[in-house]
Amino acid sequence: MASITPLSAFGQPIPTFAPSISYRQQLDCMPSSSSSSIYPTAYFYLSRPQGPCSISVAFNPSGNYDLSLYDDDEQEQADLPPPIPPTEGRYEVVIDNDIIRRLDLVPFQSATGITSPSDAKPKELLERTIGFTVNYTREDQNDPRELSEFPDIRLWFVRLDAAYPWLPVLLDWRAGELARYAAMLVPHQMSMKKGVVFNPEALALFVMKKVFIVYSWLKENDIPMPRLKTKDMARMLGFGIGEELFDLIDEQSTSPS
């Protein structure tokens, strides 16, 4: 049975990746009547972590807070590590209200050179990574919503993800772009104390879908150690992926039709 287990120390620095975290948001793993979920058709076991969970995300390249969630706790805010800047030389995708309104993917295509999925150069993209600058002007300057709470911004990212479903593996993880991307696509609520509170089932399904897509895409493009790269991506969102799952995928991909 393949295992997909959320990391037990979800709120603690993850080895190898801890230095690459810049902006903290909180994931509250909502309690349920059962501490685990079984998905028989996928043959894997998914257990939910107990208690609050946290990962990090940068909502703009400078790593600045778009919304202060901890004004009521100055000490907590003072203890936050300084945001990590974007990876030098990364592809920077800049979007604004007009681009978002028109669901225009040209800025992404122009910045990265990926005019179509077949044009992607995986090795170069993995080395340089991709990040986003969202220059969004609110109709009401006093609107307290976070960028990931605006339906039009989220819709633009939904379209982008539909066109390039393997994109998460190419993002600038060290600057928090993967977590930011997930916030645009996964249902969540905002808490003044906990930050972004994801729907745990939705987050788990998002991670699993990306694991299937990314692993296959990396293999198709002859990227070394596709399992490790895929597992690293899932780990950045707080999930550990068992080798058995990859064995099942490989078994199905090599089985005669």
Solvent accessible surface area in square Angstrom, and as a share of the most:
residue,aa,sasa,rsa
1,M,173,0.77
2,A,1,0.01
3,S,41,0.26
4,I,0,0.00
5,T,60,0.35
6,P,8,0.05
7,L,43,0.22
8,S,117,0.75
9,A,55,0.43
10,F,10,0.04
11,G,42,0.40
12,Q,114,0.51
13,P,95,0.60
14,I,14,0.07
15,P,112,0.70
16,T,118,0.69
17,F,22,0.09
18,A,36,0.28
19,P,99,0.62
20,S,15,0.10
21,I,46,0.23
22,S,6,0.04
23,Y,4,0.02
24,R,64,0.24
25,Q,1,0.00
26,Q,24,0.11
27,L,3,0.02
28,D,25,0.13
29,C,13,0.08
30,M,70,0.31
31,P,121,0.76
32,S,60,0.39
33,S,129,0.83
34,S,57,0.37
35,S,69,0.45
36,S,29,0.19
37,S,20,0.13
38,I,104,0.53
39,Y,54,0.21
40,P,93,0.59
41,T,129,0.75
42,A,32,0.25
43,Y,148,0.56
44,F,12,0.05
45,Y,79,0.30
46,L,6,0.03
47,S,24,0.15
48,R,49,0.18
49,P,27,0.17
50,Q,127,0.57
51,G,37,0.36
52,P,97,0.61
53,C,2,0.01
54,S,18,0.12
55,I,11,0.06
56,S,14,0.09
57,V,0,0.00
58,A,1,0.01
59,F,1,0.01
60,N,36,0.19
61,P,29,0.18
62,S,64,0.41
63,G,1,0.01
64,N,85,0.44
65,Y,80,0.30
66,D,50,0.26
67,L,40,0.20
68,S,36,0.23
69,L,6,0.03
70,Y,4,0.02
71,D,99,0.51
72,D,98,0.51
73,D,54,0.28
74,E,143,0.64
75,Q,120,0.53
76,E,54,0.24
77,Q,69,0.31
78,A,80,0.62
79,D,96,0.50
80,L,27,0.13
81,P,85,0.53
82,P,110,0.69
83,P,52,0.33
84,I,29,0.15
85,P,81,0.51
86,P,38,0.24
87,T,34,0.20
88,E,168,0.75
89,G,46,0.44
90,R,17,0.06
91,Y,22,0.08
92,E,59,0.26
93,V,0,0.00
94,V,71,0.41
95,I,0,0.00
96,D,56,0.29
97,N,55,0.28
98,D,62,0.32
99,I,25,0.13
100,I,3,0.02
101,R,169,0.62
102,R,122,0.45
103,L,53,0.26
104,D,25,0.13
105,L,11,0.06
106,V,85,0.49
107,P,25,0.16
108,F,0,0.00
109,Q,41,0.18
110,S,85,0.55
111,A,35,0.27
112,T,12,0.07
113,G,48,0.46
114,I,1,0.01
115,T,86,0.50
116,S,39,0.25
117,P,70,0.44
118,S,103,0.66
119,D,63,0.33
120,A,16,0.12
121,K,134,0.57
122,P,16,0.10
123,K,130,0.55
124,E,74,0.33
125,L,4,0.02
126,L,31,0.15
127,E,143,0.64
128,R,94,0.34
129,T,22,0.13
130,I,0,0.00
131,G,0,0.00
132,F,2,0.01
133,T,26,0.15
134,V,14,0.08
135,N,81,0.41
136,Y,37,0.14
137,T,88,0.51
138,R,42,0.15
139,E,187,0.84
140,D,81,0.42
141,Q,135,0.60
142,N,131,0.67
143,D,27,0.14
144,P,98,0.61
145,R,93,0.34
146,E,2,0.01
147,L,9,0.04
148,S,0,0.00
149,E,52,0.23
150,F,8,0.03
151,P,95,0.60
152,D,56,0.29
153,I,0,0.00
154,R,54,0.20
155,L,96,0.48
156,W,0,0.00
157,F,1,0.00
158,V,71,0.41
159,R,112,0.41
160,L,0,0.00
161,D,18,0.09
162,A,80,0.62
163,A,35,0.27
164,Y,4,0.01
165,P,39,0.24
166,W,15,0.05
167,L,0,0.00
168,P,1,0.01
169,V,3,0.02
170,L,0,0.00
171,L,3,0.01
172,D,1,0.00
173,W,25,0.09
174,R,89,0.33
175,A,2,0.01
176,G,5,0.05
177,E,2,0.01
178,L,3,0.02
179,A,5,0.04
180,R,1,0.01
181,Y,2,0.01
182,A,0,0.00
183,A,0,0.00
184,M,1,0.00
185,L,36,0.18
186,V,3,0.01
187,P,74,0.47
188,H,27,0.12
189,Q,127,0.57
190,M,48,0.22
191,S,30,0.19
192,M,118,0.53
193,K,143,0.61
194,K,83,0.35
195,G,0,0.00
196,V,2,0.01
197,V,13,0.08
198,F,3,0.01
199,N,60,0.31
200,P,24,0.15
201,E,58,0.26
202,A,22,0.17
203,L,7,0.03
204,A,4,0.03
205,L,99,0.49
206,F,22,0.09
207,V,3,0.01
208,M,9,0.04
209,K,115,0.49
210,K,4,0.02
211,V,0,0.00
212,F,78,0.32
213,I,44,0.22
214,V,0,0.00
215,Y,4,0.02
216,S,42,0.27
217,W,22,0.08
218,L,0,0.00
219,K,78,0.33
220,E,133,0.60
221,N,50,0.26
222,D,115,0.60
223,I,14,0.07
224,P,96,0.61
225,M,132,0.59
226,P,27,0.17
227,R,61,0.22
228,L,87,0.43
229,K,58,0.25
230,T,0,0.00
231,K,39,0.17
232,D,23,0.12
233,M,4,0.02
234,A,1,0.00
235,R,61,0.22
236,M,22,0.10
237,L,6,0.03
238,G,0,0.00
239,F,12,0.05
240,G,19,0.18
241,I,9,0.04
242,G,12,0.12
243,E,76,0.34
244,E,75,0.34
245,L,4,0.02
246,F,0,0.00
247,D,72,0.37
248,L,59,0.29
249,I,29,0.15
250,D,32,0.17
251,E,100,0.45
252,Q,127,0.56
253,S,79,0.51
254,T,109,0.64
255,S,53,0.34
256,P,132,0.83
257,S,164,1.06
